[in-house]
Structures are given as structure tokens and as C-alpha cells.
């Protein structure tokens, strides 16, 4: 006779040693596991923006879904920014159409999982992290999708020492981030879903449709409690790598994150993120850096769109994505060059090498496209002489 199925919950405080491939990041306890002085190189969203989250929660008198730290309105305000009645300024985490964030937030308040889709560099991971931080107060229940992600990363693994010594038992089971989120009513995250092998992806079907995770070895199951949901990300460039099955795609509400609509919006995004990263790395602020940021954004947008800003000259697009995230990286690297090897002022020579590296991914075809752009557009543009010379020098 088959074993009867029992419903069980996972004790998150149980001391278990996870296998190396279990993808179960530990949630930091207060004062434990943090660098001295709280100087983490890259704090989690709930740590970096703890003051904003606390201010929002304190003034949020709207209805909150079960186990949410704040209402959907407050979550959207945290992502989009605003000023609270007491004067507290909430910085925008996402610059783009408000409706996109509203749809994403309301999806998490239903029984549908959320899939953030878009080309690389459209802030999918960033939005995913901040949504989880605002909804659950914890963005670390994360499965990082790769070609080698095993089924155990989504379901559960085993402490093999205990398994061999005592056989299958609750003490020997190692819960995945998804299982923990189900048991605690929190938000789990799956990054780069289409990078995960198709048979591993499909382990999510039962979780998302039945809200349960069977443990056949024990004749038990973990049922999701209210508050549980899942955010997955995928990018358009991975189409055809491990496409989602129609059964799995139906379990998600898909929200497409677009590239910034205008150059001004993209300059604003790059400026904000560069400032945040620069402060975390103790890089000095650079006077008049906005001019070089706008130049980098202009180059990326023109090559990405295949046409100059004035619409007069058609261009060939290189093989790279030239995303906003890459523009942030180029400017941040240029900022470091200016601070450590220059006079502290961000100049064309500081960003030229980074632009070259971002544009020329294919050493043959992309290099021709870049040279044509330099000679046909950059060389003839007023006020870009220094930039042209710097780019020619690093391209030689």
C-alpha cells in the first residue's frame, strides 16, 4: 500500500547543511554574517533601503494582502518613488511606465506568478529584487538559473550524511528557496528562467498550479501558505535556448520591461545608478559628468536603434545589446579611471575604452560597424572632437 500523504511545513531555523548545488542562500540574521561595520559591497535591497521601507510601512494605512509587509500602493510607491506626507522622499528604483509596476504588483497579490520579460539590461533582476524586498522584506530566496541548475534547486535536496546514517527523514531534507517561500508565505525569485533546462523548469508547474510541493520519499507534501508567490525573469535574447512549455507559461502573468523610451529617461537612469554605485565604492563625484553620460547614452541608443538621433543617417547595429546596464558599467568604469588615474573630471578618454569593449563583441564585423560610425557620425558632430580622438586612439 502506498504511504499516506501528510502535509508538513519547513522549519526555517533547522540547522541543515545544503549540498553545494542547492542554490539556497542563507538569510542573514541581524548582526550575523555581515561585513564589519555593515559595509557589504552590494547590500540586499531590504538592507540598502531599510529606512525608506520602514517609513513607507509606518505611514501605510491601506489594506495589505496576507503576510505582505505593506500594501500594493506602498510597494508601487517604493519602486516608482514619491514623497510621503511626513516629507520622507522615496527614491525611484524603476524609471518607466507606472502601469508596468502596478500590473506587476497586483499580479503578486493574486495566485498568478509573475514573469518579467525583456532584453538584457532592462532592470528585470533589479525590479525582481525590489519587489521581493517590499512585499516580503526578504529578497534572498533566490534560485539563479543556469544550464546546470538541478531539480533540487527548485524542489529540495538532501543532507547526504544524515540520509546515509538515518535514511530519508525530515532532518535530512534541505529545503530550496522556493520550498522555504511556500512554507513561510513569502516571495521566491527565479533568475534567468529560460537558462534552466526544460525538464527542471517544469518542476514549477505543480508548485504554481496546485500550490503544493510533494515529497514522495517521505509520503508528505509542503502546501504553500497565503502570501507565497514567485517572480521569474527571462530575456528575449534567450529565446530558443530553453523555451518555456505552454503549460508553464500559462502559470505566469508576463510583464514586458521595455528599454527607456527617451534619451533623457535613460540618462536619468544611468546617472542615478552611477551615483549609487560610486557612493558604495567611495568614488568621488565628478563635476560635469552628465555630459559624458549623455554622450555614452547617445552612442548606445543610436547604434542600438540603427539610426542617428536626428533620423538622417541609418546605421548598422553591432551584435551586442548595448543596454542601459552596460552604459552604467561603462560610466562607472570611467568614473574610477578619472578618480584614480586622472584629475577627477570624467572625460572622453575615460569612457572610450569601455564603449569600445561594449560595442565590439565580434572582432571582425563589429569593428567595421564601429569604425564606420566613428567616421560617418562622431567625426562630423560638433563638440565631439575630443571624444572622436579618444575613440580613435583606443581603436587603433
C-alpha positions in Angstrom: 0.0 0.0 0.0 1.3 3.4 -0.8 2.2 5.7 2.1 -0.4 8.2 3.0 0.4 11.8 2.1 0.9 14.2 5.0 1.0 17.9 4.9 4.1 19.3 6.6 5.9 22.6 7.0 9.5 23.5 6.8 11.3 24.8 9.9 13.5 27.6 8.5 15.5 27.6 11.7 16.5 24.0 11.4 20.3 23.7 11.1 20.9 21.9 7.8 23.9 21.7 5.6 23.0 22.1 2.0 24.8 20.4 -0.9 27.0 22.6 -3.0 24.5 22.9 -5.8 21.4 23.5 -3.8 21.3 27.3 -4.5 19.9 28.1 -1.1 21.3 31.5 0.1 21.1 31.9 3.8 19.1 34.9 5.1 21.3 37.0 7.3 20.3 37.3 10.9 20.7 40.7 12.5 24.4 41.3 13.2 25.4 37.9 11.8 27.2 37.1 8.6 27.7 40.8 7.7 31.0 42.5 7.0 32.4 44.6 9.8 30.6 47.9 10.1 27.8 46.7 7.8 30.0 47.6 4.8 28.7 45.0 2.4 29.9 45.6 -1.1 26.4 45.0 -2.5 23.8 45.1 0.3 20.4 43.5 -0.4 17.6 45.8 -1.3 16.0 45.4 2.1 19.2 46.5 3.7 20.2 49.3 1.4 16.8 50.9 1.5 15.7 49.9 5.0 14.9 53.5 6.0 12.6 54.0 3.0 10.8 50.7 3.6 10.3 51.5 7.3 9.0 54.9 6.5 6.5 53.6 4.0 5.3 50.8 6.3 4.8 53.2 9.2 2.6 55.5 7.1 0.8 52.8 5.1 -2.8 52.5 6.3 -4.1 50.7 3.2 -5.2 47.1 3.1 -2.3 44.6 3.0 -2.5 41.1 1.5 -1.7 38.3 3.8 1.9 38.4 5.1 2.8 41.4 3.0 4.9 44.0 4.7 3.0 46.8 3.1 0.1 47.4 0.8 0.3 47.2 -3.0 0.1 51.0 -3.2 3.1 51.3 -0.9 5.0 48.7 -2.9 4.4 50.6 -6.1 5.5 53.9 -4.4 8.7 52.2 -3.2 9.5 51.1 -6.8 8.4 54.3 -8.5 9.4 56.9 -5.9 7.4 59.7 -4.3 7.2 62.0 -1.2 5.3 60.8 1.9 3.1 63.1 4.0 5.8 63.5 6.6 8.2 64.7 3.9 10.2 61.5 3.5 11.5 61.2 0.0 11.2 57.7 -1.6 13.8 57.4 -4.4 12.6 55.8 -7.6 14.0 52.3 -8.1 12.5 52.0 -11.6 12.1 54.7 -14.2 9.5 53.8 -16.7 5.7 53.4 -17.3 3.9 53.4 -14.0 1.3 50.9 -15.3 4.0 48.2 -15.7 4.9 48.3 -12.0 1.2 48.5 -11.0 0.4 45.3 -13.1 3.5 43.5 -11.6 2.5 44.4 -8.0 -1.2 43.4 -8.4 -0.1 40.1 -10.1 1.8 39.2 -6.9 -1.4 39.9 -4.9 -3.2 37.2 -6.9 -2.5 33.4 -7.3 -0.6 34.0 -10.5 3.2 34.0 -10.6 5.0 36.9 -12.3 7.3 36.7 -15.3 9.4 39.7 -16.0 10.5 39.6 -19.7 12.7 41.9 -21.7 16.0 42.3 -23.5 19.2 42.2 -21.3 19.8 45.3 -19.3 16.1 46.3 -18.8 16.3 46.0 -15.0 14.5 42.7 -14.7 16.6 41.4 -11.8 16.6 44.9 -10.2 12.8 45.1 -10.2 12.5 41.5 -9.1 14.8 42.1 -6.1 13.0 45.3 -5.0 9.5 43.7 -5.4 10.5 40.9 -3.1 12.1 43.3 -0.6 9.0 45.4 -0.4 6.4 42.6 -0.4 8.2 40.1 1.9 11.1 42.1 3.5 13.5 39.5 2.1 14.9 39.3 -1.4 17.3 36.4 -0.8 15.0 33.4 -1.5 16.7 33.2 -4.9 17.3 30.4 -7.5 19.9 31.5 -10.0 19.1 29.9 -13.3 22.0 28.4 -15.4 22.4 25.5 -17.8 23.5 23.4 -14.8 20.7 24.3 -12.4 19.4 20.9 -10.9 15.9 20.0 -9.9 16.9 20.1 -6.3 17.5 23.9 -6.6 13.7 24.3 -7.1 12.3 21.4 -5.0 14.6 20.2 -2.2 17.9 18.4 -1.6 19.3 16.1 1.0 21.9 16.3 3.7 23.7 13.1 2.5 25.5 12.4 5.8 22.1 12.3 7.6 20.5 10.5 4.7 23.1 7.7 4.7 23.1 7.5 8.5 19.3 7.5 9.2 17.6 7.2 5.8 15.0 9.7 4.4 13.7 11.9 7.1 12.7 15.5 7.8 16.0 16.1 9.4 17.9 15.0 6.3 15.8 17.2 3.9 17.3 20.5 2.7 14.6 22.9 1.5 15.1 25.0 -1.6 14.4 28.8 -1.6 11.1 28.0 -3.3 10.1 25.5 -0.6 11.0 27.9 2.1 9.0 30.6 0.5 6.0 28.3 0.3 6.2 27.3 3.9 6.7 30.9 5.2 4.3 32.7 2.8 7.0 34.8 1.1 8.2 35.7 -2.4 10.7 33.5 -4.1 12.7 34.5 -7.1 14.0 32.5 -10.1 16.5 34.4 -12.2 17.1 33.6 -15.9 14.3 31.0 -16.1 14.9 30.2 -19.8 18.5 29.3 -19.0 17.3 26.4 -16.8 16.9 23.0 -18.6 13.3 22.4 -19.7 12.7 19.3 -17.5 13.9 21.3 -14.5 11.7 24.3 -15.4 8.6 22.0 -15.4 9.1 21.2 -11.7 7.4 24.6 -11.2 4.2 23.5 -12.8 2.8 21.7 -9.8 4.1 24.3 -7.4 2.4 27.1 -9.3 -0.9 25.3 -10.2 -1.6 23.2 -7.1 0.4 25.4 -4.7 2.0 22.3 -3.2 5.3 20.5 -3.4 5.2 16.7 -3.0 7.9 14.9 -1.1 7.3 11.3 -2.2 10.3 9.9 -0.4 8.5 10.8 2.9 4.9 10.5 1.8 4.4 14.1 2.6 3.9 17.5 0.9 4.5 21.1 1.6 1.5 23.3 1.0 2.0 27.0 0.2 0.6 29.3 2.8 -1.1 32.6 2.0 1.4 35.2 0.9 3.5 32.9 -1.2 4.3 33.8 -4.8 7.1 33.6 -7.3 8.9 36.1 -9.6 10.8 34.8 -12.5 12.9 36.7 -15.1 13.8 35.8 -18.6 15.3 37.8 -21.5 14.3 37.9 -25.2 17.8 37.1 -26.4 17.5 33.6 -24.8 14.5 32.7 -27.0 15.2 29.2 -28.3 17.6 28.3 -25.5 15.1 26.5 -23.3 11.7 27.9 -24.3 9.0 27.7 -21.6 6.4 25.0 -22.2 2.9 26.3 -22.9 1.8 24.6 -19.6 4.4 26.5 -17.6 3.9 29.8 -19.4 0.2 29.7 -18.6 1.1 29.8 -14.9 2.7 33.2 -15.2 1.4 36.6 -15.9 4.0 38.1 -18.2 5.1 41.7 -17.9 7.5 43.0 -20.5 10.0 45.6 -19.3 10.9 47.9 -22.2 14.0 49.9 -22.9 13.8 53.5 -21.8 11.6 55.5 -24.1 13.7 58.6 -24.4 17.4 59.6 -24.1 16.5 61.8 -21.2 15.0 58.9 -19.3 18.0 56.7 -20.0 20.4 59.5 -18.9 18.4 59.8 -15.7 18.6 56.1 -15.0 22.3 55.9 -15.7 23.0 59.0 -13.6 21.1 57.6 -10.6 22.7 54.2 -10.7 26.2 55.5 -11.3 25.8 57.8 -8.3 24.6 54.9 -6.1 27.4 52.6 -7.2 30.0 55.4 -6.9 29.0 56.1 -3.3 29.2 52.4 -2.4 32.7 52.3 -3.8 33.7 55.6 -2.3 34.4 57.2 -5.7 34.5 61.0 -5.7 31.7 62.7 -7.5 32.8 64.2 -10.8 31.9 67.7 -11.9 30.1 67.9 -15.2 29.9 64.2 -15.6 26.4 64.4 -17.0 27.9 65.5 -20.4 29.8 62.2 -20.8 26.9 60.2 -19.5 24.7 61.8 -22.2 27.3 61.1 -24.8 27.6 57.4 -23.8 23.8 57.1 -23.9 23.6 58.8 -27.3 26.1 56.4 -28.8 24.4 53.3 -27.4 20.9 54.4 -28.5 22.0 55.3 -32.0 23.8 52.0 -32.6 21.0 50.1 -30.9 18.3 51.7 -33.0 20.3 51.7 -36.2 19.7 55.4 -36.9 21.2 58.7 -35.6 19.2 60.9 -33.2 18.2 63.3 -36.0 17.0 60.5 -38.1 19.2 61.5 -41.1 21.7 58.7 -41.1 21.0 55.0 -41.0 23.5 52.8 -39.1 24.4 49.2 -38.8 23.8 47.7 -35.4 26.5 45.6 -33.7 25.9 42.2 -32.2 25.8 43.4 -28.6 22.7 44.5 -26.8 24.1 48.0 -25.8 21.7 48.0 -22.8 21.3 50.6 -20.1 23.1 48.3 -17.7 26.1 48.3 -20.0 26.0 52.1 -20.2 26.0 52.2 -16.4 29.1 49.8 -16.4 30.9 52.0 -18.9 30.4 55.2 -17.0 31.2 53.6 -13.6 34.5 52.3 -15.0 35.2 55.7 -16.5 34.5 57.3 -13.1 37.0 55.0 -11.5 39.6 55.9 -14.2 39.0 59.6 -13.7 39.3 59.3 -9.9 42.4 57.1 -9.8 44.4 57.9 -12.9 43.0 61.3 -14.0 42.2 64.7 -12.5 38.8 63.6 -11.1 36.9 65.0 -14.1 35.1 62.5 -16.3 36.4 63.0 -19.8 36.0 61.2 -23.2 39.3 59.3 -22.7 37.8 57.7 -19.6 34.8 56.2 -21.3 36.2 55.5 -24.8 37.7 52.1 -23.9 34.6 51.0 -22.2 32.4 51.9 -25.2 34.8 50.0 -27.5 34.5 46.9 -25.3 30.7 47.1 -25.2 30.3 47.7 -29.0 32.9 45.4 -30.4 31.9 41.9 -29.3 32.6 40.3 -32.7 36.2 41.4 -33.5 35.6 41.3 -37.3 32.0 42.5 -38.1 31.5 44.8 -35.0 34.8 46.5 -35.5 33.8 47.5 -39.1 30.5 48.9 -37.8 32.2 50.9 -35.0 34.8 52.4 -37.4 32.0 53.4 -39.9 30.1 55.0 -37.0 33.2 56.9 -35.9 34.0 58.3 -39.3 30.4 59.0 -40.5 28.8 60.3 -37.4 31.2 61.1 -34.5 33.8 62.8 -36.6 31.3 65.2 -38.1 29.4 66.0 -34.8 30.0 69.4 -33.2 31.6 69.3 -29.8 32.7 65.7 -30.2 36.2 66.2 -31.4 37.9 65.0 -28.1 35.6 62.0 -28.0 36.4 61.1 -31.6 40.2 61.3 -30.9 39.9 59.2 -27.7 37.9 56.5 -29.5 40.3 56.5 -32.5 43.2 56.1 -30.0 41.8 53.1 -28.2 40.6 51.6 -31.5 44.0 51.7 -33.2 
